[in-house]
Amino acid sequence: MAGDQKPPSTGGTGDVPSGAGQGWTALSYLIGGMLVWGFIGWLVDQWLDSGGIATGIGVVLGMAGGIILVVRRLGTPT
């Protein structure tokens, strides 16, 4: 019945392991950077017909940018 249901969690300290949010944030920065810059590189490849060189460069630049964002946002606790 409706009265027997457990209420949703309120986000207490025991719900999520410590640092899990930071881990997901770091992972999303890295994957997002690779996808966005890889796609931009793919578009450049299509435009210049360079055979995949720009896609590889875009993925590497995306990884580097993701790492820089992770270090800036999560590297040093304030």
The 8 nearest C-alpha neighbors of each residue, nearest first, counted from 0:
[[1, 3, 2, 4, 5, 6, 7, 8],
 [0, 2, 3, 4, 5, 6, 7, 8],
 [1, 3, 0, 4, 5, 6, 7, 8],
 [2, 4, 0, 1, 5, 6, 7, 8],
 [5, 3, 2, 1, 6, 0, 7, 8],
 [4, 6, 7, 3, 2, 8, 1, 0],
 [7, 5, 4, 8, 9, 3, 2, 1],
 [8, 6, 9, 5, 10, 4, 11, 14],
 [7, 9, 10, 6, 11, 14, 5, 13],
 [8, 10, 11, 7, 14, 6, 12, 13],
 [11, 9, 8, 14, 12, 15, 13, 7],
 [10, 12, 13, 14, 9, 8, 15, 16],
 [11, 13, 14, 15, 10, 16, 17, 9],
 [12, 14, 11, 15, 16, 10, 17, 8],
 [13, 15, 12, 11, 10, 16, 8, 9],
 [16, 14, 13, 17, 19, 12, 10, 11],
 [17, 15, 19, 18, 14, 13, 12, 20],
 [16, 18, 19, 15, 20, 12, 21, 13],
 [17, 19, 21, 20, 22, 16, 15, 23],
 [20, 18, 22, 21, 17, 16, 23, 15],
 [21, 19, 23, 22, 18, 24, 17, 15],
 [20, 22, 24, 18, 19, 23, 25, 73],
 [21, 23, 19, 25, 24, 20, 26, 18],
 [22, 24, 26, 20, 25, 21, 27, 19],
 [23, 25, 21, 27, 22, 26, 20, 28],
 [26, 24, 22, 28, 23, 27, 69, 21],
 [25, 27, 23, 29, 24, 28, 30, 22],
 [26, 28, 24, 30, 29, 25, 31, 23],
 [29, 27, 65, 31, 25, 26, 30, 32],
 [30, 28, 65, 26, 32, 27, 31, 62],
 [29, 31, 33, 27, 32, 28, 26, 34],
 [32, 30, 34, 28, 33, 29, 27, 35],
 [31, 33, 61, 29, 35, 65, 30, 34],
 [32, 34, 61, 58, 30, 62, 31, 37],
 [35, 33, 37, 31, 32, 36, 38, 30],
 [34, 36, 38, 32, 37, 33, 31, 39],
 [37, 35, 57, 39, 61, 38, 33, 34],
 [38, 36, 58, 57, 40, 34, 54, 39],
 [37, 39, 41, 35, 40, 36, 34, 42],
 [38, 40, 36, 42, 41, 37, 35, 43],
 [41, 39, 54, 53, 57, 37, 43, 38],
 [40, 42, 54, 44, 38, 43, 39, 37],
 [41, 43, 39, 45, 44, 40, 46, 38],
 [42, 44, 46, 40, 41, 45, 47, 39],
 [45, 43, 41, 48, 49, 47, 42, 46],
 [46, 44, 42, 48, 43, 47, 41, 49],
 [45, 47, 43, 44, 48, 42, 49, 41],
 [48, 46, 44, 49, 45, 43, 50, 42],
 [49, 47, 44, 45, 50, 46, 43, 51],
 [50, 48, 44, 47, 51, 52, 53, 45],
 [51, 49, 48, 52, 44, 53, 45, 47],
 [52, 50, 54, 53, 49, 44, 55, 41],
 [51, 53, 55, 54, 50, 49, 56, 44],
 [52, 54, 40, 56, 55, 51, 44, 57],
 [55, 53, 40, 41, 57, 51, 37, 56],
 [56, 54, 58, 52, 57, 53, 59, 51],
 [55, 57, 53, 59, 54, 58, 60, 52],
 [56, 58, 37, 36, 40, 54, 60, 55],
 [59, 57, 37, 33, 61, 55, 60, 56],
 [60, 58, 62, 56, 61, 57, 63, 55],
 [59, 61, 63, 57, 62, 58, 64, 56],
 [62, 60, 32, 33, 58, 64, 36, 59],
 [63, 61, 65, 59, 33, 64, 60, 29],
 [62, 64, 60, 66, 65, 61, 67, 59],
 [63, 65, 61, 67, 66, 62, 60, 68],
 [66, 64, 29, 62, 28, 68, 32, 67],
 [65, 67, 69, 63, 68, 64, 62, 70],
 [66, 68, 64, 70, 65, 69, 71, 63],
 [69, 67, 71, 65, 66, 70, 72, 64],
 [70, 68, 66, 72, 73, 67, 71, 25],
 [69, 71, 74, 67, 68, 73, 72, 66],
 [72, 70, 68, 69, 74, 73, 67, 75],
 [73, 71, 69, 70, 68, 74, 75, 67],
 [72, 74, 69, 70, 75, 71, 76, 21],
 [75, 73, 70, 71, 72, 69, 76, 68],
 [74, 76, 73, 77, 70, 71, 72, 69],
 [77, 75, 74, 73, 72, 71, 70, 21],
 [76, 75, 73, 74, 72, 71, 70, 21]]
